[in-house]
Amino acid sequence: MAKLTLFNIGICLVVALGSFGYGFGFGAFITVIGVPGFYAYFELDPTSAYTASIIGAINSVFAAGAALGALTQGWLGDWLGRKKALAVAGTWALIGAALTTASVSITMLLVVRILQGFGLGMIIALVPLYITEVSPPHRRGIMTGLTCLSFGLGYVGCAFVSLGTYYSTNLTLQWRIPLETPRYLSWVGKNDEAWAVIQQIHRDPNDPTDTAAHAEYTQIIRQVAFDKTQKSGYIQMFTRPSWRRRSLLAMFLMFASQATGVNSIAYYLVVIFPTLGLTGSASLITYAVYAVVGTVAAFVAIFSIDAFGRRTLFLVGFPILALDLLAEALLQWKFLATTDKAGNGACVAIIFLFIVLFQFIDGPSFVWSSEVFPTNIRAKGIGLTMFAYFVGFVTFSAPGPLGFKKIQWHMYLIYMSLCLVSWVLVYFFIPETRRLPLEEIGALFGEEVMIHLTNDGLGIVEKEILEQDISPGNAATQKKEVGNAVHKEFLSA
């Protein structure tokens, strides 16, 4: 099995800084709507339905821009490569952040928030794309999960900046990416460079002959060579049955993560908290603590992805989250807008528990949706899934301000019901991808795998078979039989 080296970890951490920029930019308007200066500057009445609509619009145009950015990344990542696309996205997001900070009117704010969302939408799709393609199978969950941990840290950073200065600044990071991914290099015909990268990121002192790297390299170039014979546009992703299944399921998972109400709740916490007795800066302080708790939970959650599997966490996470939402609805039904400190405290505690439980759905959603596509459509596939993520964001966040104002605790019952629907769909349609090499995940969707790695990742199954009996018919039969056995072994490991 390819070793997870310190160098491999280092480049993934550098790339994950892009998600920090996304989290900071995304989180800016979670805190800013809790700051009186925002309403005073733009001459808004924080208690009016008009202001609630404006806040919903600001959040929606950001998500719309991010959705378009995620789709654009699918083309840009294949054209320029993952590394250059990240640089373009970071520059765009930086310009958008500067213009957002400099906004002097609601109209300008709405327009430039779209631009900022566009750049950050590209980033949040490119980060898991890059990390997925350079991580070894047995640690791909935790490494790709850095995407969620990093943008959680972005929320934390933004929350404490807003609390400390009582003025929201909107910044993003600019960074350099040291290496292109070996799968992309193979895709553009640079196999020698792909081999050099694989050697570098998986170099193991205990494997002086680079056995694992050779096996991974062989599998990648053989599978990519096959994938290059397939037409790979957005149209084919919905006309080819196996690709359509992957696309729809990945889009469902990301939409389902938003259907939990996570961003609808988080975006308006500084508005919800005052109804539970937290006024003034106490609302911002509580949100800052909420962001820290969520990020710590994300750190714990990403270590569970490879240990328990993606599917298992979905099947456990959605129903538990539904119970949490039901508890919140019942508590707010009883104590909302009352002076009962114990009851209001319980409402806040259950909201905190919600963000902890959500992390065990969020991380696996990003990981599963990033790893199920073959190299030739992976950038486009992740673009589609993040498009669905932001469509879900708009669907559930845009009506949030008015929803919490008009029907209050009933909103949690809606999210609870959607969690249960998501659990049913996961149970029947989402397969487990834990520990499978990227090139072998296609078998779960009925596609041909050119080469299977042995369970230890140090050899090639087909090579051993052909050495035993090289007759074409027998080799083909044994290849299929052993391939099925290898997948079963991976899934049960």
RARAGI-V97527 format. One record per residue. RES is the residue in one letter. SS is DSSP state (H for helix, E for strand, - for the rest). Layout:
RES&SS, RES&SS
//
This chain:
M&-, A&-, K&-, L&-, T&-, L&H, F&H, N&H, I&H, G&H, I&H, C&H, L&H, V&H, V&H, A&H, L&H, G&H, S&H, F&H, G&H, Y&H, G&H, F&H, G&H, F&H, G&H, A&H, F&H, I&H, T&H, V&H, I&-, G&-, V&-, P&H, G&H, F&H, Y&H, A&H, Y&H, F&-, E&-, L&-, D&-, P&-, T&-, S&-, A&H, Y&H, T&H, A&H, S&H, I&H, I&H, G&H, A&H, I&H, N&H, S&H, V&H, F&H, A&H, A&H, G&H, A&H, A&H, L&H, G&H, A&H, L&H, T&H, Q&H, G&H, W&H, L&H, G&H, D&H, W&H, L&-, G&-, R&H, K&H, K&H, A&H, L&H, A&H, V&H, A&H, G&H, T&H, W&H, A&H, L&H, I&H, G&H, A&H, A&H, L&H, T&H, T&H, A&-, S&-, V&-, S&-, I&H, T&H, M&H, L&H, L&H, V&H, V&H, R&H, I&H, L&H, Q&H, G&H, F&H, G&H, L&H, G&H, M&H, I&H, I&H, A&H, L&H, V&H, P&H, L&H, Y&H, I&H, T&H, E&H, V&H, S&-, P&-, P&H, H&H, R&H, R&H, G&H, I&H, M&H, T&H, G&-, L&H, T&H, C&H, L&H, S&H, F&H, G&H, L&H, G&H, Y&H, V&H, G&H, C&H, A&H, F&H, V&H, S&H, L&H, G&H, T&H, Y&-, Y&-, S&-, T&-, N&-, L&-, T&-, L&-, Q&-, W&-, R&-, I&-, P&-, L&-, E&-, T&-, P&H, R&H, Y&H, L&H, S&H, W&H, V&-, G&-, K&-, N&H, D&H, E&H, A&H, W&H, A&H, V&H, I&H, Q&H, Q&H, I&H, H&-, R&-, D&-, P&-, N&-, D&-, P&-, T&-, D&-, T&H, A&H, A&H, H&H, A&H, E&H, Y&H, T&H, Q&H, I&H, I&H, R&H, Q&H, V&H, A&H, F&H, D&H, K&-, T&-, Q&-, K&-, S&-, G&-, Y&-, I&-, Q&H, M&H, F&H, T&H, R&-, P&H, S&H, W&H, R&H, R&H, R&H, S&H, L&H, L&H, A&H, M&H, F&H, L&H, M&H, F&H, A&H, S&H, Q&H, A&H, T&-, G&-, V&H, N&H, S&H, I&H, A&H, Y&H, Y&-, L&H, V&H, V&H, I&H, F&H, P&H, T&H, L&-, G&-, L&-, T&-, G&-, S&H, A&H, S&H, L&H, I&H, T&H, Y&H, A&H, V&H, Y&H, A&H, V&H, V&H, G&H, T&H, V&H, A&H, A&H, F&H, V&H, A&H, I&H, F&H, S&H, I&H, D&H, A&H, F&H, G&-, R&H, R&H, T&H, L&H, F&H, L&H, V&H, G&H, F&H, P&H, I&H, L&H, A&H, L&H, D&H, L&H, L&H, A&H, E&H, A&H, L&H, L&H, Q&H, W&H, K&H, F&H, L&-, A&-, T&-, T&-, D&-, K&H, A&H, G&H, N&H, G&H, A&H, C&H, V&H, A&H, I&H, I&H, F&H, L&H, F&H, I&H, V&H, L&H, F&H, Q&H, F&H, I&H, D&H, G&H, P&H, S&H, F&H, V&H, W&H, S&H, S&H, E&H, V&-, F&-, P&-, T&H, N&H, I&H, R&H, A&H, K&H, G&H, I&H, G&H, L&H, T&H, M&H, F&H, A&H, Y&H, F&H, V&H, G&H, F&H, V&H, T&H, F&H, S&H, A&-, P&-, G&H, P&H, L&H, G&H, F&H, K&H, K&H, I&-, Q&-, W&-, H&H, M&H, Y&H, L&H, I&H, Y&H, M&H, S&H, L&H, C&H, L&H, V&H, S&H, W&H, V&H, L&H, V&H, Y&H, F&H, F&H, I&-, P&-, E&-, T&-, R&-, R&-, L&-, P&-, L&H, E&H, E&H, I&H, G&H, A&H, L&H, F&H, G&-, E&-, E&-, V&-, M&-, I&-, H&-, L&E, T&-, N&-, D&-, G&-, L&-, G&-, I&E, V&H, E&H, K&H, E&H, I&H, L&H, E&H, Q&H, D&-, I&-, S&-, P&H, G&H, N&H, A&H, A&H, T&H, Q&H, K&H, K&H, E&H, V&H, G&H, N&H, A&H, V&H, H&H, K&H, E&H, F&H, L&H, S&H, A&-
//
